[in-house]
Amino acid sequence: MAYSQGGGKKKVCYYYDGDIGNYYYGQGHPMKPHRIRMTHNLLLNYGLYRKMEICRPHKATAEEMTK
């Protein structure tokens, strides 16, 4: 477990949405959905999810997208 400078335990929040692989980001874009899915599967298979809070982000509204 990671510790902060003050000696307390750090909390880890991991954001994941299974829909991430449904988008094509374009050729040459660094975002590769298969890498994200692979990382998520490794987190699950190694049991790392037990040491963090897994959150699913909400869909952004039109207003949030323009900020």
C-alpha positions in Angstrom: 0.0 0.0 0.0 1.3 3.5 -0.8 1.7 6.0 1.9 1.5 9.8 1.8 4.2 12.1 3.2 2.2 12.5 6.4 2.3 8.7 7.0 -1.3 8.0 6.2 -2.5 5.5 3.5 -3.2 7.0 0.1 -6.5 6.1 -1.5 -6.5 5.1 -5.2 -9.5 5.6 -7.3 -9.5 3.9 -10.7 -11.9 5.1 -13.4 -13.0 2.6 -16.0 -15.8 2.3 -18.5 -16.3 -0.9 -20.5 -17.6 1.2 -23.4 -14.1 2.6 -24.0 -13.5 0.1 -26.7 -16.5 1.2 -28.7 -14.8 4.3 -30.1 -12.3 4.8 -32.9 -9.9 7.6 -32.0 -8.2 7.8 -35.4 -5.0 6.5 -36.9 -2.0 7.7 -35.0 -3.9 8.6 -31.9 -2.1 7.4 -28.7 -5.4 6.2 -27.1 -5.6 2.4 -27.8 -8.8 0.9 -26.4 -7.3 -2.7 -26.5 -4.5 -1.5 -24.1 -7.0 -0.1 -21.7 -9.0 -3.3 -21.7 -5.8 -5.4 -21.2 -4.8 -3.2 -18.3 -8.2 -3.6 -16.7 -8.1 -7.4 -17.1 -4.7 -7.4 -15.4 -6.0 -5.4 -12.5 -8.8 -7.9 -12.1 -6.7 -11.0 -12.5 -4.0 -9.9 -10.1 -6.5 -8.8 -7.6 -5.3 -5.2 -7.5 -8.9 -4.0 -7.6 -9.2 -5.0 -4.0 -6.8 -2.2 -3.0 -8.6 0.6 -4.9 -12.0 2.0 -5.5 -13.2 1.4 -9.1 -15.4 4.2 -10.4 -17.4 4.5 -13.6 -17.4 8.0 -15.0 -20.7 9.6 -15.9 -21.5 10.7 -19.4 -20.6 14.4 -19.9 -23.4 16.8 -20.7 -23.1 19.2 -23.6 -22.4 22.0 -21.1 -19.6 20.0 -19.5 -18.1 19.3 -22.9 -17.8 23.1 -23.6 -16.0 24.0 -20.4 
